Amino acid sequence: MNELKSSILIYINHFGLYDYIAYLWLILTFLILIFLSLLLIKKSTKLSIIMILFSFFLLFIGPFVLKYFLDKTIRPVKIEHVRYKKLHFSNTLIVDSDIKNISKKSYKLCQIKTKIYRYSKSKFKTFINKLKPIKYMTILRKVGLKAGDTMSNRTVFYNFSYNYDINTSVTAECYGEGL
C-alpha cells in the first residue's frame, strides 16, 4: 500500500502542463454531465440516472486512462534487453535491462518497477501470476536521460530461493521538469 501511495505522490509531484489540462478536462466533463443530468431529471428520470452513473464511472476510471494515455504519448520509454541471471552459489537474482527515452524531452527522474513471477505456458495463468509476483521491487533513480539516450538498469533480489522457471517484467515511468 505504501508503494502505491508513493507512486501516486511521485506522479502528482511531477505533473506537467498536459497533465493539468487532461485532469481539468476530466473534472469539467464530470461537472457538465452532472449538470445535464439535473436538467433532464424532470423529462426522463431513467436517462438522468444513467447519466449520473456514467459520470461517476468516468470520474473513477478517467484518472487511470489519462495516466496510461499520457505515459504512452507524452512520456514514452522503451524497455529493451531484459535479462536475468540466478547466481549459483548464493540466493541472488540479478535482472538487467535497458531503458530508452523515445520522447522528445529529457527526463530527470525514473521510477523502475521489476517483477519476478512464475512461468506458465497459459496466457491466462501468466496474467494471474503477474498480479501476484514472487518478488517485486521499485527503484527511484534521479537521472539525466536526454531524448534518444539509453540507460542501463540493474535490480538485485537478495534471498531469492525460488527454484522453478520464472519470468521477469520491467516497467519504467520517467518524468521531466514538470511545469
Summary of the structure (lengths in Angstrom):
residues: 179
radius of gyration: 21.0
end to end distance: 28.2
largest distance: 74.7
contacts: 478
relative contact order: 0.18
helix: 41%
strand: 35%
